[in-house]
């Protein structure tokens, strides 16, 4: 699965040592690069893998997959080096040398990082950018695939479609999300009600641990394998590749996208949508996006219903007629297509876009790069229509804010909350993501105030003791690790919100495999 071509020769590394010395004369930094020079093999070619701030391509590479532009300003901390490995040995060498010289290492697989933890740090650090690790190897006879951690969801979906029209993977909706981070945090997607999370469908993995060793499921042991599937891989090692289980899909699926404003009964329809997890077949996924809008010169709120149904349109109409008649779905709203074309449709690519659009690392227009803040929740019982009316009043104030609701239930309720670290299973009706786009300093202050007021107003309606959150919608407002050795008690302030009772087991695994806490960030698992 892993390419064996390409590395930086000792001669090229020596050039970078000179460049690096011109950036900083700190002896630790110089000896760190000397360590890399000694550790990296000299027989694998001469392609460039090390970028210093003096390297022409450094800034372009650093910015290439930063999707939250809040962390792309002149005041944002920058890495001492960017390592863009093409071979596993280069990652091993980086781990060994960073650990030896006390330099933090951040690993970036995609860049859809809500708080920038994969490429920002207050301490001297290097970034390992996994973009070259994007190979996908599909085995339809075995119903499996190996996918490298730097591949995007688009890479994976495209690779599957080239081999089969009736195989798929239950991952996320945005094709430019990196597969490494998605699975490591759980992986919510359009087929989770049928097949569970992305992380529920992982059967093996390979990673580099804190000692620079490459381990697979057998050699890492079941505790570590459990931890990296939803517990945040960056706390435990550098994930190299995942072995995933492919799932069956019909040759024809059906999608629709329907808008309803307040004047068209959106409040009532959204209220009834909340019962979908309990009443509707697990083949049906409908998410709802709530946002402010101007229609005909009047201020209102729009509810956008996006759907994937694993079957033809006539079956979908029968299902929605029985469990969600309030939507008023009819035949002209439905579009039949292949599963891979549904990915393109739901992602928001222009009509008629080819499958190859999925290979681009530039987000589709619907999810274009920008500055934003996000938060998340899980809802355990439907919100009354009168309470919904009060909540939606906030959207009259803000054009750039939105709430995205995604239904759970189905297979999600049948998997134990301890099966993997992601605990938000039975008893959770749907998850909520709050997002506010931030344009400039003035709108940023206003926008952050707005999203915090919306979050506060949702308090009576969401999970309690703890109020839970989804790791892949990272939110540093929940709490951070302090400087120095992290405290398990202090980290529990945010840890139990993401993982509930699984947080303690994660900390025990961390204490076993990375006692010195080499792999760390502001919300990494503390060793217990």
N, C-alpha and C positions, 0 to 999 in steps of 0.2 A: 504493500500500500504506500510505503514511504519512498519517495524518490531518493536515489543514492548519488545523484549528480549535483555538483556545485558546492564549493566551500571557498573560504578565503585562504590563500596561501600565506606562508610566513612572510614573504616579501611584501605582499599587499598589507598585511597586518602591521608590519613595521612602519609603513607609510602612515597608517592610521594612528599609530603610537605617536608619531611626530605631530600630526594634526591635533590629537587629543591633548598633548602637552601644551600646545599653544592656547588651548581653551582654559586649562587649569593646571597649576603647578602643585596641587595637593598630592603628597607622596602616595597616599592610599589609592587615589584615582589612577596614578601612573602605574603603580604595581598591579592594580586590577587589570589594566589592559595588557600588561606584560604577562599576567597569568593567562589571559585569553590567548595570547600569542603562543604560549607554550602548550596549552591544552588542545587547541584546535589542530586537526590533522592538516598536513601540508600537501597531501596527495589527492585531493578531491577537486582540483580545478582552481579557478581564480575569480569566480563571480563574487560580486560585492555583497557582503552580509552585514557589515558594521558601518554605521552612519554616525558621525559626530556633528555637532552644531556647525562645524566648518565645511561639512560635506554639502555639495550643491543640492542633493536630493533629500537632505534631512527634513526640511520644513514640509516639503511636499508629502513625504512618507508619513510624517507625524500627523498631518492634517487629513490624510487620505480617507480615514474611516472614523473621524470624529463627527458623530451625528448630532450631539448636543453641543451647539456652538457656544454655550456658556463657558465651556472649558477650552476655548480656542482664542483667548485674548492675549494681549501682550503681557498681562500680569499673571497669567496661568503658569505654574511651575513647569519646566521642561526637563526631559531626561538628559542625563549625561551622554548616553549613547542610545541608539536604537539598533537592536539586533534583529535582522530579518533572515532567519535561518532557512536553509534549504535542505538540511540534513539533521537527523536526530542528535548526532554527536555535538553539533554546535549548540544545541539547547542544553545538553549535559554539561558542556564546558562552561556555559554562562552561569548555570546554577552553582557549579562548584566554585567558580571564581567570585561570584557575588557573595556567596556564603562565607568564603574564606576572608574576604576583605570588608565585610559588613556593609555591603551596598544593597539597597532594596531592589527587588525585581518585580515589575508589573508585566502581566501577560495579556495581550490583546488578540482576540480571535475575530471580532467583527466590528466593534465600535459602537454598537447600540447600548451604550453604557450610560444609564441615567445620571449617575453622579461622577462619571469620569475616573472611577477607581482603577481602571486598567491602563491609564496613561497619565495620571497626575499623582504627585506625592509631595509632602512637605519635607521629606528627607532626600538626600542624594540617591538617585535611582536610575535604572535602565529599563527600557521597554523591550520586551520580546514580542515582535509583531509576527503573528502566525499566518499571514496572508499567503505565503508560498506553500503552506501545508493545506491544500484544497482538493486533493485527489478523492474521487468517489469510485468505489469498486462494487458493482451490483451483481448479486448472484440470485436470479429469480427462481432457480430450481430449489435453492435452499431457503428462499424467502428472507434473505439477509443482505446487508451491505456493510462495508467498511467505509467510513467517511472521516477524513482528517479534520482536525479541530478548526482549521482556518477556512474551511469551506463555508460558504453561505448556504442558507436554506434554498436559495435559488439554484446553486450548484447541485445540491442534493436532489431537489425535485426534478431538475432537468436530466440529471444522470439516470434517475429511475425511469423517467418517461422515454428515454432512448432505448431502454431494455424491455419495457412492458407498458401496456395501457391499462392494466388491471392491478397494478401494484402501486402502493403509495407509502407515505410515512406521516404519522400524526404529529406534525410539527406546528410552527407558528404561521402567522399570516403575512409577515413582511419578508420578502425574499432576500433582503440584504443583511438580515440578522445572521451573526456567526453561529454555526452549529455548536461550537465549543461552549459558549456561554449559555445558549438556550437550554441544552440538556443539563448542564451543571446546575441550573436554577430550577429545573422542573420541566418547563416547556408546555405552556397552554396553547391550544390550537383549535381549529374548526372541527376536528374529529375526536376530541377528547371524550365526548359523551359516548362514543362508540368504542374507542380503543384505549382511552386513558391518555396520560401525558407523553411527551416525547421521552422523558426519562424512564417511564414505565416500560418502554420498548427497547431498552438497551440490554444487550446480553454479554458484552465484553468491552474492555477498554485497555488502552496502553497509555502509561504516563511516566514522566520523569519525577522521581521523588526528591526529597530534600538532600539526599546523599548523591544525587546524580545518577541513580540506577533507573533503568527502564523496566517497568513492571506491567504484567498483564493481570487479568482477573485472578488467575490461579496464584501467581506469585505475590500479588498485593494483599490477598485475603478478602473474605466476604465483608468484613467491617469497613475497610477502605472503599471497596467497590460500592457498598451501600451509601457511603457518605458522599461520594462524588456525583451521584445521580440525584441532584436536587438540593444538595447541601452547599453548593458553591465550590467548584473545582479549584479555584484560585487559592483556597485555604489549605489545600493538601498537596498540590503538585502542578506540573504542567501537563495537561491532557494532550496527548499526541493524536489519538484516533479513537473513534467509537465504533463498535460493532452493533448494528441496530437490526431490529426485527421489522421487516416490511409487512404491511397489512393489505388485505384484499379490498379493492373498490370495484364497483360495477363499471362497465364500459361507458355508461351514461349517468351523469349526475346533473342536478338542477340547481341553479342559483337564482337569486333575485335581489334587487336593491329597491326599497320602497321608502319614500319620504312622507311623513305626516307632520303637520304643524299643530299648534294648540287649537287653532280654529277648526282643524279637521279631526279633532278628538284624540290628539296625541297622548294626553294625560291618561285617559281611560285605557287606551291601547297599551301603553307602557305598563300600567298597573296590571293588566291581564297578562302581559308578556312574562311577568315574574313567576307565573305558575307553570311556565313551559317545562322546567326541569322535572316537575312531578307528573305532568300530564302527557307530554309529547314523546314520541318514539326517539330512541337514541340515535337514529340515522339523521335526525334533524338538528341543525345548529342554526340559531338566529341570534346575532348580537345586535345591540341597539346603541347608537351613538346619539347623545343629547348635546345640543349646542344652540347658542343664540343665533338669530337670523333676522334679516330685514326682508320682508315680503310686501311688495306693493306700497312701499314707503312706511309700513307699520312694523313695529318691533314685535317679535314673537320668538318661540322656541321650536326648533325642528327636531324630530326624532327620525333617525335613519336606521332602517332595518336591513342588515346584510345577512344573507343566508347561504348555507350549503346543505343540500339534501342528497344523501347517497342513494339515488334512484331517479326514475323518470318523473316528468312533471305531473302526470296523472296521479301517481302515488303521492306526491307531495301535496297536491290539492286535496286529496282525501284525508291525509294526516292533519293538515292545518285546519281543514273544515271541522274536524272532530275536536282538536285540542286548542286551536287558536283562531276561532272564526272572527274575532274582533278585528284582526288585521285586514280582513276583506281581500285576501289574495285571490287573484283570478288568473286565467290561463295566459293572458297577454303580459303579465308581470314576470312570467317564468322563462328561463333560458336554459335549454338542455345543451350539454357539452361534455367533453372528457374531463377527468379529474385535473389533469395538468393545465387545461385551459381555465378551469375554475380558479386555480391559483392566480393566474394572470388577471382574471376578472376581479376577484376579491381584493387583490393588492392595489388595484386602481390604475393599472397601466392603460394607456389609450386603446380604444377598441381596434382590433385587428393586429395588435402587437404580436410578433412571433415568439415562439418558445425561447429563442436565444436571448430575449430581453431579460430572462431570469439570471443570466450569467453576468450581467452588469453589476458592479458594486455601487453604482449610484442609485439611491432610493427612488422609487416611483414618485410621481408628483404628489400623490396623497400623503406621503410620509417624507417629504423633502426635508433636507437638513435645516436646522434652525435652533434658536435658543429656547429652552423650555424647562419647566419644572413639573414633576409628576408625583403622585401618591397613589396608594391602593387600599382596598378594603375587601372583606368578604361579608356577604349578607346571608343571614340564617333564616329569615322569614320575610315575606312580602311586605313592602311599605304601602301603607294605606293611600288611597287616591287623594285624600285631603292633605296628607303630609307631602306627597309628590308635588302638589300645587305650590306649597310653600318653598320647596327646594328649587323648583324650576323658575321661581321669581328671580333668583340670582343670575340666571342666564339673560335676563333683560339688560343687565349691566355690562356684559362682557362678550365681545365677538370672538376673542381668541381662546376662550376656555371651552372645555368639553368634558363629558363623562362618558366612558365606554363600559357597558355592562355585557358580560359574557356568561351564558348559562352553564351550570355544572350539572350534577345529576348523572343518570345513566351509569356507565362503567365507572365514573369517578366515585360514585357512592358505594361501589362494590369492592373497592380496594382499600385495605387497611391504611389508616393514617400513619402507621409505623413501617409500611412496606419499603418506602424510601423516605428521605428527610422531609419531603413536601407533605404537610399534614392536613391540607384543607380539603377534606373528602366529604364523608357522609355528614349531613346536617347543614352543609353550605349550599345555598340555592344558586348564587351567582357571585362572580367577583366584579369589583368596580375599579376602574382606572380613572384618575382625575389628571387632566393635562391642561397646562396653560402655556401658550406661546408668549415669549418675551422678546420685545423688539428693541427697546432702548432703556436707559436708566430710569426714566420716568414711568414707562409702562411696566418695567420690571417690578418696581415697588408696588404699583397698583395691582399687577397680576398676581404677585405672591400673596398680597393681602386677600385677594379674591379667592384663590384656591384654598387658603387656610380657613376662610369663613365657610366655604362650601364643605370642606372636610369636617369642620366643627359641627355644622348643621346635620351632617350625616351620622353623628355620634349615636343618637338613640336607635338607629336602624341597623347597625352593623354588629359584628362579633364583639364580645366583651370578655375580659379576664382570661387572656389578653385580647386587646383589639388587634386582630391579625393583619398581616400584609404579605405580599408576594415578592419573593427575593428578586426576581428578574425585573420588577419595577422598583429598583433600589431607591431608598429614601433615607438620607442621613439625618432627617429631622427625628427619626425614631431613636437615635442615640449612636454614639461612636465609641470605639476603643480609645483609651487614653494613651498618652505617650509612655514609652517604656514597656515593661512586661504587662500584657493585658490582664485584667481581672475578670474572672468568670462571672462574679456577681455583677460587676458593672456592665459587662457585655450582655448579661441576661436582659437588660432593659430593652434591647432591640432583638436579641436572639430568640426569645420566646414568641415574639410577634411574627417572625418569619417561620419558626419551626415548632412552636409549642413544646411539648415534652421531648421531642427529638433533639432539642438543642443540647441537652446534657450528653446524650450518646455521641453527638458530633464532637463535642469538646473532649470526650474520652478518646475518640479515634484520633483527634488532632494531637493529644498528648502522647499517644503511642507512636505516631508516624512522623511527627514534626515537633518534638518537645521544645526545641529552641526557638520555635515560632519564626522560621525563616520566611515561609510564605504568609505574608501578612498585608493587610490594608486597614482602612478605617472601620470596616465591618467584617473582618475575617474572624473565623472561629478561633477562640482562645484555647490553648492547650490546658487540659484538666488532668 
